Amino acid sequence: MTKLKVGIVGCGVGGMASALALARQGHAVMLLEAFEQPRPVGSGLLLQPTGLAALRALGLEDAVRTAGAPVQELIGHDSLGRRVMALDYGDWRRGAHGVGIHRAALFDALHAPLAPAGVEIVTGARIVRLENTARPVLHDDAGRAFGPFDIVLAADGSASALRPLLRPRARAPVYPWGAVWTNISDPDGRFAGALRQVYHRAEVMCGALPVGLGPDGEENCTAVFWSVPVAGMDEFLAGDFSTWRDQRLAPLWPGLAEAFAGHADWSGFSRAIYRDVYVGRWDVGACALIGDAAHGTSPQLGQGANLALVDAVELADRLQTVPSPAALKGWQAGRRRHTGLYQLASRALTPLFQSRGRFWPAVRTFAFTPTSRLPGFRQIGARLLTGTLRLGRFPRVTRP
């Protein structure tokens, strides 16, 4: 098999998974990261059967299952106590479930095997220029050049710096709503087993996701998020914490407010801002976008990390058969039959849960909620939740 020299920009989920998969195939992989110390950003995420299948192909499924917490269903209520969402993994496949995990635990699982696999990791390399897409050379802001490479993968996230260099007409507007995240201890398991959400109209979404081990290895952690308009995030975090807890959270979700009884301020909270990425083709010559750099969406469906993991494993699988940049086009065509559906669904569903006014919540209540109880719609909802909605079959390597 032909061995390739691969440059990967970005030490996130998609970048690390790609680097590990390709290095294990014998390719020479250089992973370039802008920060001096690679680190995870954010709190919890939900690994779906698709992402777990990709991690299985990487030999990491057992590690993430040990670090995470099982999630059997998604339950959502509005501020009037009406059930809005009730999705059960069992409606997709008996015994199925997702795994809630802290981003730090997933980062550690992916990062630890990189050096043993032969990946060369270069930190403090903020790539600002790309030369010759047919035989790419990468340049950082310190004047260093890396390459030439046979293939370059831009895995630098939804705010990708390489995307405008490769696809100048691409757009990635920031979603009007972001979120603040933190972790709480849940020794009694009151939030175990499900991703729970509460909505006030479509202007507030609050959620609790069991994630198992916390960022410092503490057990029985739950990640909590509260949606905030991006334009008002600074003002929100400058406000009084106890006022938010007692006057905004408690009326909406008393049990969750009780879990914050020992918190006095906003320490431990992190911000999350999301983009909706419109790219068109992902590949240019021997370069390709991957993960959120190619298809970032609203977090409404919670599929970002899962799609990136599948991107990485399916690309490595394709390169085993066609070890050249020519593999990028076929890989992209196959992946877009999966990612495109989730981009479309995310754009369609987001206004029902993240918007101002009463119109979209009314649509959600009077149309979406009743249909979610019907058997056929439950199965469709379960497929959407599990990440298994795809035009055509999954390749064997990522088949859930």
C-alpha positions in Angstrom: 0.0 0.0 0.0 1.2 3.5 -0.9 2.2 5.5 2.2 1.1 9.1 2.2 2.4 12.2 3.9 -0.7 13.8 5.6 -1.0 17.2 7.2 -4.0 17.7 9.5 -4.8 21.1 10.9 -6.7 21.1 14.2 -6.5 18.9 17.4 -10.2 18.5 17.9 -12.3 15.3 17.6 -12.2 15.1 13.8 -8.5 16.0 13.6 -7.3 13.5 16.2 -9.6 10.7 15.0 -8.3 11.2 11.4 -4.6 11.4 12.6 -5.0 8.2 14.6 -6.8 6.2 11.9 -4.3 7.2 9.2 -1.2 6.8 11.3 -2.3 3.2 12.2 -2.4 2.5 8.5 1.2 3.5 8.2 0.8 7.0 6.7 3.2 9.7 7.9 0.8 12.1 9.8 1.6 15.6 11.1 -1.1 17.1 13.4 -0.8 20.9 13.6 -2.5 22.7 16.5 -2.7 26.5 17.0 -2.6 26.3 20.8 0.6 25.7 22.7 -1.2 23.1 24.8 -4.1 21.2 23.0 -7.2 21.2 25.1 -10.9 20.4 24.9 -13.4 23.2 24.6 -16.8 22.9 26.3 -18.5 20.5 28.7 -20.6 17.5 27.8 -21.6 15.8 24.5 -23.6 12.8 23.5 -22.0 10.0 21.6 -24.5 8.2 19.4 -24.4 4.7 18.0 -22.7 6.1 14.9 -19.9 7.8 16.8 -19.5 4.7 19.0 -19.1 2.6 15.9 -16.4 4.9 14.7 -14.7 4.7 18.0 -14.9 0.9 17.9 -13.0 1.0 14.6 -10.4 3.1 16.4 -10.2 0.6 19.3 -11.5 3.3 21.7 -15.1 2.3 22.4 -14.4 0.5 25.7 -12.4 3.5 27.0 -15.1 6.0 26.3 -17.9 3.8 27.6 -15.9 3.5 30.9 -15.4 7.2 31.1 -19.0 8.1 30.1 -22.6 7.4 31.2 -25.3 5.5 29.4 -28.2 7.5 28.0 -31.4 5.6 27.0 -33.7 8.4 26.1 -34.2 12.1 25.4 -37.0 13.7 27.4 -38.2 17.3 26.9 -40.9 19.4 28.6 -42.0 22.9 28.3 -42.4 25.4 31.1 -46.1 24.5 31.4 -45.1 20.8 32.1 -46.3 19.5 28.7 -44.2 16.8 27.1 -42.5 18.0 24.0 -39.9 15.3 23.3 -39.8 11.6 24.2 -37.3 9.7 22.1 -36.3 6.2 23.2 -33.2 4.5 21.8 -35.1 1.3 22.0 -37.4 2.5 19.2 -34.3 2.2 16.9 -32.9 -1.0 18.3 -33.6 -3.0 21.4 -31.0 -2.3 24.1 -29.5 0.6 22.2 -28.3 3.7 24.0 -26.0 6.6 23.6 -23.1 7.6 25.9 -22.9 11.0 27.6 -19.2 12.0 28.0 -17.3 15.0 29.1 -15.3 16.6 26.3 -12.1 16.3 28.3 -12.6 12.5 28.7 -13.2 12.1 24.9 -10.2 14.4 24.2 -7.9 12.2 26.5 -9.1 9.0 24.8 -8.3 10.3 21.4 -5.1 12.2 22.3 -3.3 9.5 24.4 -2.7 7.0 21.5 -1.6 9.6 18.9 2.2 9.6 19.8 2.4 5.8 20.2 0.8 5.5 16.8 3.5 7.7 15.3 1.6 11.0 14.9 3.9 14.0 14.9 2.1 16.7 16.9 3.2 20.3 16.4 1.7 22.9 18.8 1.7 26.6 18.5 1.2 26.4 14.8 -1.5 28.8 13.8 -1.9 28.2 10.0 -2.5 31.4 8.1 -1.6 30.4 4.5 -1.8 27.4 2.2 0.3 27.1 -0.9 -0.4 24.9 -3.9 -3.5 22.8 -3.3 -2.2 20.0 -5.5 0.9 19.5 -3.4 0.0 21.5 -0.3 2.5 23.5 1.9 1.1 25.1 5.1 2.5 28.3 6.6 2.0 29.5 10.2 2.0 33.0 11.7 5.5 32.5 12.9 6.8 32.1 9.3 7.3 28.3 9.5 6.4 26.1 6.5 5.2 22.5 6.8 5.0 20.1 3.9 4.7 19.5 1.1 2.0 17.0 1.9 0.2 14.5 -0.3 -3.1 15.3 1.5 -4.1 18.1 3.8 -7.2 17.9 6.1 -8.7 21.1 7.6 -10.1 19.9 10.9 -10.0 23.3 12.6 -13.7 23.5 13.5 -16.7 25.5 12.5 -14.7 28.8 12.7 -12.1 27.3 10.4 -9.3 29.6 9.3 -8.5 27.3 6.3 -12.0 27.1 5.0 -12.0 30.6 3.4 -8.6 29.8 1.8 -10.0 26.6 0.2 -13.6 27.7 -0.4 -13.7 31.5 -0.5 -17.5 31.5 -1.1 -18.2 29.4 2.0 -20.3 31.0 4.7 -20.4 30.2 8.4 -22.7 32.7 10.2 -22.9 32.5 14.0 -26.2 31.1 15.3 -28.1 33.8 17.3 -28.3 31.5 20.3 -25.3 30.0 22.2 -25.1 28.4 25.6 -23.3 28.4 28.9 -22.2 25.0 30.2 -21.0 23.7 33.5 -20.8 20.4 35.5 -22.5 19.4 38.7 -22.1 16.4 40.9 -25.0 13.9 40.9 -24.2 11.3 43.5 -27.8 10.2 43.9 -28.2 9.7 40.1 -31.3 11.9 39.8 -30.3 12.9 36.3 -29.0 9.4 35.2 -30.1 7.6 32.1 -31.5 10.4 30.0 -30.8 13.7 28.3 -33.4 15.9 29.9 -34.4 19.3 28.6 -36.9 22.0 29.6 -38.0 24.8 27.3 -39.5 28.2 28.0 -41.2 28.9 24.7 -38.2 28.8 22.3 -36.2 31.5 24.0 -34.7 29.3 26.8 -33.5 25.7 26.6 -32.1 24.1 29.7 -30.6 20.7 29.7 -28.9 18.1 31.9 -26.8 15.3 30.4 -25.1 12.6 32.5 -21.5 12.4 31.5 -19.8 9.9 34.0 -16.3 11.1 34.8 -15.7 14.9 35.1 -12.7 16.8 33.7 -10.6 15.9 36.8 -11.8 12.3 37.1 -14.6 13.0 39.6 -17.4 10.5 39.3 -21.2 10.9 38.7 -21.0 14.2 36.8 -23.8 15.8 34.9 -23.2 18.5 32.3 -25.8 21.3 32.4 -26.4 23.9 29.8 -28.6 27.0 29.5 -29.2 28.7 26.2 -28.3 32.4 25.9 -28.5 34.8 22.9 -24.9 35.4 21.8 -25.5 39.1 21.7 -26.4 39.0 25.4 -23.9 36.4 26.7 -21.5 39.0 28.3 -24.4 40.7 30.1 -25.8 37.3 31.2 -22.5 36.2 32.8 -22.0 39.6 34.4 -25.3 39.2 36.2 -25.9 37.8 39.7 -25.7 34.0 39.8 -28.1 33.5 42.7 -30.7 35.7 41.0 -30.5 33.5 37.9 -30.7 30.3 40.0 -33.5 31.3 42.2 -35.6 33.5 39.9 -35.1 32.0 36.4 -33.9 28.4 36.8 -35.9 27.4 39.9 -39.4 28.2 38.5 -38.4 26.3 35.3 -36.7 23.3 36.9 -36.7 23.2 40.7 -34.7 19.9 41.0 -31.9 21.3 38.9 -31.8 24.6 40.8 -31.4 22.5 44.1 -28.3 20.9 42.6 -26.8 24.4 42.4 -27.4 25.1 46.0 -23.7 25.0 46.8 -22.7 27.3 43.9 -22.1 31.0 44.6 -21.0 32.4 41.3 -20.4 31.6 37.6 -17.0 29.9 38.1 -16.8 26.6 36.2 -19.2 27.9 33.5 -17.9 27.9 29.9 -19.4 29.5 26.8 -20.4 27.8 23.6 -21.0 29.5 20.3 -22.2 27.7 17.2 -22.0 28.3 13.4 -24.1 27.1 10.5 -21.6 26.1 7.8 -22.4 26.3 4.1 -19.5 25.1 2.0 -20.6 23.2 -1.1 -17.7 20.9 -2.1 -15.4 20.0 0.7 -12.3 19.1 -1.4 -9.9 21.3 -3.5 -7.1 19.4 -5.1 -5.3 17.4 -2.4 -7.0 19.4 0.4 -10.3 18.7 2.2 -12.4 20.1 5.0 -13.6 17.6 7.6 -15.8 17.6 10.7 -17.4 21.0 11.7 -15.1 22.8 9.2 -17.1 21.1 6.5 -20.6 20.8 7.9 -21.0 22.5 11.3 -24.6 23.0 12.4 -26.8 24.1 15.3 -26.3 21.9 18.3 -30.0 21.1 18.3 -29.4 17.5 17.1 -26.1 17.1 19.0 -24.4 15.3 16.1 -21.2 17.3 15.6 -18.7 15.0 17.3 -20.4 11.9 15.9 -20.3 13.1 12.3 -16.7 14.1 12.7 -15.7 10.7 14.0 -17.5 9.0 11.1 -15.8 11.4 8.7 -12.4 10.4 10.0 -12.9 6.6 10.0 -14.6 6.5 6.6 -11.9 8.6 5.0 -9.2 6.3 6.4 -11.1 3.3 5.1 -11.4 4.9 1.6 -7.7 5.7 1.5 -6.9 2.1 2.1 -8.5 1.3 -1.2 -7.5 4.4 -3.1 -4.3 5.7 -1.4 -4.2 9.1 -3.2 -6.0 12.5 -3.2 -8.4 10.9 -5.7 -10.1 9.2 -2.7 -11.3 12.6 -1.4 -14.1 13.0 -3.9 -15.6 9.5 -3.4 -15.3 9.9 0.4 -17.0 13.3 0.3 -19.8 12.0 -1.9 -20.6 9.2 0.5 -20.4 11.3 3.6 -22.7 14.0 2.3 -25.5 11.5 2.0 -25.2 11.4 5.8 -24.1 14.9 6.9 -26.5 16.6 4.4 -29.6 15.1 6.1 -28.4 16.3 9.5 -27.6 19.8 8.2 -31.1 20.0 6.7 -32.8 18.6 9.8 -30.9 20.9 12.1 -31.8 24.0 10.1 -35.5 23.0 10.0 -35.8 22.1 13.7 -33.7 24.8 15.3 -36.4 27.6 15.1 -38.8 25.3 17.1 -36.4 25.3 20.0 -34.3 28.5 19.6 -36.1 31.6 18.5 -38.0 34.6 19.8 -41.8 35.0 19.9 -44.6 32.5 20.2 -45.1 31.3 16.6 -42.5 28.5 16.4 -43.2 27.2 19.9 -46.9 27.0 18.9 -45.9 25.0 15.8 -43.9 22.7 18.0 -46.7 22.2 20.5 -49.5 21.6 18.1 -47.8 19.7 15.4 -44.5 18.2 16.5 -45.6 17.0 20.0 -48.6 14.9 19.0 -46.8 13.3 16.1 -43.9 12.3 18.3 -46.3 9.8 20.1 -47.2 8.0 16.9 -45.3 4.6 16.3 -44.0 5.5 12.8 -42.8 8.9 13.8 -41.1 7.5 17.0 -39.0 5.3 14.8 -38.0 8.2 12.5 -37.3 10.3 15.6 -35.1 7.6 17.0 -33.1 7.3 13.8 -32.6 11.0 13.7 -31.5 10.9 17.4 -29.1 8.0 17.0 -27.4 9.5 13.9 -28.4 6.6 11.7 -30.5 8.5 9.2 -28.5 8.2 5.9 -29.2 7.8 2.2 -27.7 4.4 1.5 -26.0 2.1 3.8 -23.1 2.7 6.2 -19.8 1.2 5.1 -18.9 -1.9 7.2 -16.3 0.0 9.2 -18.8 2.5 10.7 -22.0 0.4 10.6 -23.8 0.9 14.0 
